Every structure is written in structure tokens, then in C-alpha cells.
Amino acid sequence: SDVLVGNCDLPSETHIFAFAVERKHELISFGIRTHRLIRNFLFRQYDEMSNSSILSYLLERKPPLHSLFIIGVFYQGLTSYCIARRTRDDIWTTRGNAALTFIQHWSHSSQWNFQNKVLLLQAEKSFTCGNLTEAQNFYKDSITSARRHKFIHEEGVSHELSGLFFLDRGLRDKAHEELLHSVRCFRTWGAYAVADRVNILIGDNFSDTTCSEGHVFETASHTAEDSTKRRYYLDF
């Protein structure tokens, strides 16, 4: 029989993925791909995000539909709109729109689970297409919906994307406020590494003289591996 765990050592994700591909366990390998796409989005690893297409797989192969795959399509949509703005390639906007349509379909079955996701995708679509007033309203509504429905991590995502939207428009005070809220949400969720990433974003774009809420940025000690990057942490 095939054994993944031996000698009391847990297998790595890479090992499990290779095993699943070799044994043609598509649901396992696809689940890992989906998890990687979500993780890559949360850490903004754009180069690793661009080759994943969860929605195409679902439509072509029609596997048993797991909630992870639906959430994966949501993050694929967010990824697509982000890359569309970076590359100005319409193919990514089209992919984002397809993900939005897919999530809208599921929102008819459960507003509780999908309303905030639809609103955030609509915000990202509006931002990408240059409909800025519409985008601002959708960001606000997506944050409210995520908070009401207890999705603290997606509230954090909405705050961060809203912050980036305001930063792009030059509204620095509003951007700073939204990014601080994002850090709070990610820390409450327990995603400290993601919160640290957003803190670096804050540190790269705002000095302590721009802080209107009394928060002080503290520069952490440099490590040998990260001797040139300044890291900032906020205590709440």
C-alpha cells in the first residue's frame, strides 16, 4: 500500500502534490493548486499566480464541487483584476469577469457566504475599468458585508484592496486608515505573516509623520537574509 507518512515525519506539500500527480489523484492535486493560488494572492506573489486557472478546470473537468474550489475562483478573480491593472492586458479582465459571474451564481444560493465576495469582485472590476466612484462604494459595501457575516479574513482583504485603491488615487489619509484596518483584521484572524506583509506596505508608503492616529512604526532588527528591507510593526 502507498504510505505518505512514515518515520513520524509529516510529508511536505511538495511531496503530497507529487504523489497525487503520480497517482492521478486529481482532487488532491487540484486542491493543492487552489490552496497555492490563495496563498500566493495573500502574499502578492504575482509571478506564481499567473498560471493557475481554477475556473477553467471546474468548467472543463466538472469534478465534485468542493467549497475550497469555489473560494479559489473568488481569489482567482481578485488575482485576475490585480494582474489586469499591472499589465493592462484585457485577457485578465475577462478572466476576472468570468470569476465574478461564477460567484454571483453561487450568491443566489447563499447571500451570507457570497455577498461580500461579489461586492469585492465588483469593486475590483470597477477599479480596473476606471469607474472610481462605483468602485469606492463597492469597497465600502464589501467591508460592511464581510464584517456582518463574520468573514474577518475577507474583511482584511477588502480593507487592503480598498487601501490600495485610495493610494492609487492619491488619497493617502484614507489609504493609510484602510491599511491599518487590514492589519487588525489579519492579526485577529491569526495570519501574522500576512499582517506583516501589509505592515511592510504601510512602512514603504507612509512615514510616521503621516500617522494621524498616533500609531508609531518601529523598525525591527535586520537579519542576514533581509539586511536591506525595512520591516514595520504596529501594536494595537
Salt bridges, closest charged atoms under 4 A:
ASP2 OD1 - ARG23 NH2 3.14
GLU13 OE2 - HIS35 ND1 3.57
GLU13 OE1 - ARG36 NE 2.78
GLU13 OE2 - ARG39 NH1 3.13
GLU26 OE2 - ARG61 NH2 2.54
GLU124 OE1 - ARG85 NH2 2.85
GLU154 OE1 - LYS117 NZ 2.86
GLU154 OE2 - HIS153 NE2 3.60
GLU155 OE2 - ARG147 NH2 3.07
GLU155 OE2 - HIS159 NE2 3.51
GLU160 OE1 - ARG44 NH2 3.14
GLU160 OE2 - ARG197 NH1 2.81
GLU178 OE1 - HIS159 ND1 3.07
GLU178 OE2 - LYS174 NZ 3.90
ASP196 OD2 - ARG231 NH2 3.69
GLU213 OE1 - ARG184 NH2 3.94
GLU213 OE1 - HIS215 NE2 3.80
